[in-house]
Structure formats: structure tokens, C-alpha cells
Amino acid sequence: MSIESPATPPPPAVEILASVPNAPIPDNAQVTTVLITLPPGSAGSPPHRHPGPAFGYVIKGEVIFELEGEPERVIKAGEAFWEPGGDVIHYQGANNLADAETVFTATLVGEPGQPVLTFVSEEELEERRDRRAPRP
């Protein structure tokens, strides 16, 4: 009679999705993680900025992502994104799908007691119009 030992499960798989050296993290930072669900065709939040860096991961669907000075791009499920925060305007975080929801997480770094998102006025958008990348 032989006694078999239970099978050893394989080790966890760890894959680096994004890495940002020297990210601008404020002293005494507060880190907040949010789960965002965009209904089909949702434009997401109006143009805004974050006080510090934001790291995100698309769980399901596709996000149209646009930061000041960069062309808009589509980030698909399984892909990560990063934005520096601070003075940079986040123009879009819209659902690229008209027939399905998009779900993503964002981990936002900021100062305790301060909002993690501040909307940008129409006047400021007009003043900074030359900083926006050409639209497709």
C-alpha cells in the first residue's frame, strides 16, 4: 500500500501591469481605490484633475482615455493606465462600448481630507485649449 501526497498547487502568477518610477506622491498621502462602472455609451466624468497620481486597471470593457497633451487612446480589459495628477487635465474616461458596460478600478493618491477629483471650468478648458492633443 502506498500513500500519495496531495498535489502541490502551482505558485501564484504575478505579472507587472504598470510601473512608474519616481511617481509624484505627496507627503502624508491618502490612497483611495474606487470601482467605476460605466453604463453602455457613458461619457464618464466631465474634464477634471486629481491631486496626485492615479493608477487604474480595466476589468471589463473598454475605456476611451485622454489626458492633457496626449492623444486619446482605448484601454481594454486586462490593461492598466496611469496618470500623474496635479495640474494635468483628465479629459476623458468614457465607455468605448455602446452595447456593454465597462468596469475599471482606479487607485488615487492625494492628501487626507481633500477631494480625489476636481472638475475643470469651461473657462480654464478654453485657456488651455492649445495643450490638448489633436482630436481624431
C-alpha positions in Angstrom: 0.0 0.0 0.0 1.4 3.4 -1.0 0.4 6.7 0.4 0.3 9.5 -2.2 0.9 13.1 -1.0 -1.6 15.7 -2.1 -0.7 17.5 -5.3 1.1 20.8 -4.7 -0.7 23.6 -6.4 1.3 25.8 -8.7 2.7 29.0 -7.3 0.7 32.3 -7.9 1.3 34.0 -11.1 2.5 37.6 -10.7 2.5 39.9 -13.8 3.6 43.5 -13.6 0.9 45.6 -15.4 2.4 49.0 -15.0 5.4 50.5 -13.2 6.1 54.3 -12.8 9.5 55.3 -11.4 9.6 58.3 -9.2 5.9 58.8 -9.1 5.0 62.2 -7.5 3.4 61.1 -4.2 2.6 63.8 -1.7 3.8 63.6 1.9 1.3 62.1 4.3 -0.6 60.7 1.3 -4.0 59.1 1.4 -4.6 56.3 -1.0 -8.2 55.6 -2.2 -9.2 52.8 -4.5 -12.5 53.1 -6.4 -14.5 50.8 -8.6 -16.1 52.6 -11.5 -18.9 51.1 -13.7 -19.8 53.0 -16.8 -23.1 52.1 -18.5 -23.1 51.4 -22.2 -22.1 54.6 -24.1 -21.4 56.6 -21.0 -19.2 59.7 -21.4 -17.9 59.3 -17.9 -16.9 62.3 -15.7 -16.5 65.7 -17.3 -12.9 67.1 -17.6 -11.3 67.0 -14.2 -8.0 66.6 -12.4 -6.7 64.5 -9.5 -4.4 66.0 -6.7 -1.9 63.2 -7.2 -1.2 60.2 -9.3 -3.9 57.7 -10.3 -3.3 54.1 -11.3 -6.0 52.1 -13.0 -7.0 48.7 -14.4 -9.8 47.9 -16.8 -11.6 44.8 -15.6 -14.3 44.6 -18.3 -15.0 46.5 -21.5 -13.0 49.4 -23.0 -12.2 53.0 -21.8 -11.6 56.0 -24.0 -8.8 57.6 -22.0 -7.4 61.1 -22.7 -5.0 63.2 -20.7 -3.9 66.7 -21.4 -1.1 66.7 -24.0 -1.7 63.1 -25.0 -3.8 61.7 -27.8 -6.9 59.8 -26.7 -6.5 56.0 -26.6 -8.6 53.0 -25.9 -7.7 50.9 -22.9 -9.2 47.4 -23.0 -10.0 44.8 -20.3 -6.8 43.4 -18.8 -4.8 46.7 -19.5 -3.6 49.2 -16.9 -3.3 53.0 -17.1 -1.5 55.7 -15.1 -1.9 59.5 -14.9 0.4 61.9 -13.0 -2.4 64.0 -11.4 -1.6 67.5 -10.2 -2.1 70.2 -12.9 -2.8 67.7 -15.7 -6.4 67.7 -17.0 -8.1 64.3 -17.5 -10.4 65.0 -20.4 -12.0 61.6 -20.9 -12.6 58.3 -19.2 -15.6 57.2 -21.3 -17.1 53.8 -22.2 -16.0 53.0 -25.7 -18.8 50.4 -26.0 -22.3 51.4 -26.9 -23.8 48.0 -26.0 -22.0 46.8 -22.9 -20.8 48.3 -19.6 -17.2 49.0 -18.8 -15.8 48.4 -15.3 -12.4 49.6 -14.0 -10.6 50.3 -10.8 -8.6 53.4 -10.0 -6.3 53.9 -7.1 -5.9 57.6 -6.4 -3.2 59.2 -4.3 -3.9 62.6 -2.6 -3.9 64.4 0.6 -6.2 63.4 3.5 -9.4 65.4 3.6 -9.1 66.7 0.0 -11.3 65.6 -2.9 -9.8 62.9 -5.2 -11.4 64.7 -8.2 -11.9 68.3 -9.1 -13.9 69.4 -12.2 -12.3 71.9 -14.6 -14.3 75.0 -15.6 -15.2 75.8 -19.2 -13.0 79.0 -18.9 -9.9 77.0 -17.9 -10.6 74.5 -20.7 -10.7 77.4 -23.2 -7.5 78.9 -21.7 -5.6 75.6 -22.1 -7.1 74.6 -25.4 -3.7 74.6 -27.0 -2.5 71.9 -24.6 -5.0 69.3 -25.8 -3.8 66.8 -28.4 -5.5 66.9 -31.8 -8.8 65.0 -31.8 -9.3 62.0 -34.1 
